[in-house]
Amino acid sequence: MAEKFISISVDELVKRGARIVSPEELAEQERKRSDAPPALPPTLPPRPGSQDPFVRLINEAEARRLGLEKIELEDNPAAQDVIARIFDQKRADKFDILNSDDKKSAAAIQMFVTAWEQVAPNIPVPCVPCENEYYIKQLAKRANIRNLDKDNPIPAYPSFDKRATLFVMDWQEGNYNDPTFHKTTSPLLKELLGTESVVNISRQSLDTALWEGDPSAKIKTAKHMELITNLGLSPNNYNLRLIAQDEYARLAPIKNFGKSNLWTMYSDYVFERNDVNSLRGGNGVYGGASYVDSDSRGSARPHAAVRLVLECTV
């Protein structure tokens, strides 16, 4: 037998005690239900340190105009632990590369290289054995510093264990004497320094453009703050600075860094011969991303380039 359906009007239902719920009230009840679906698709919690500090904040169009590319920098705690055995001389398993016995020093350097290649085969080792161990020897001496006060130097160490989201100047490396590379320019540097070339810039002039006084105090110039603000960010929480050696090394395999006859200035300094000089590296003629040496802060070189990064500091 076919089912019979009885039609009852809304008014009749109300007379019988039924309560009519509006669509808006029904939606609100659904929202309040503990088992109601969330308004947005569920997401997995981010890994520690992996949250993007630029999400919904940075003016991406302005970043592109300035030639800044977003980069996710992966960490390698094992690599950091290996290099810590260079500068942490209190460790029982330290690499004694400053041993006065040349053979023992050379053996320690080789042990460091072997350990590095085991844990970080895709990151250029920060030395060129038997040719240039300058950087790791300066680390062992605690001569790599982050300030300009010769009387109170503050040691600076690499951070291979730091995962970060950065915006990095995206110009392509090339041989400094190649006419094509001569045309490499940066809108960011033009606004900061009044010059658009990525070379022929002294570390001293760059520091003066970015910082009031000693760069380690992190007091931004008005122009530095203006650039950060125009990117939609708070000058209290973001900095422009030179790329660090550990960042350059980790990006080298991805961005093809360290293949050209060109130096790149690094963020830290080095205290040597009673003076504070700037660090630089990455020249493919001498050893690529593994090669690090120093230069005068006052020298502007046609073969030394500037690559700034934008970082979150909180």
Secondary structure, DSSP 4 states (H G I P E B T S, - for coil): ---------HHHHHHTT--PPPHHHHHHHHHH-TTSPPSS---PPPPTT---TTTTTS-HHHHHHTTEEEEEEPP-HHHHHHHHHHH-TTSTT---TT-SSHHHHHHHHHHHHHHHHHH-TTS--SSBTTTB-HHHHHHHTT-EESS--TTS--B----TT--EEEEEE-PPP--TT-TTGGG-B-HHHHHHHS--BSBS--HHHHHHHHBSSSGGG--B-HHHHHHHHHTT--TTTEEEEEPPHHHHHHHHHHHTTT-SS-EEEEEEEEEETTEEEEEEE--TTTTGGG-EEEE-TT---TTEE--EEEEE--
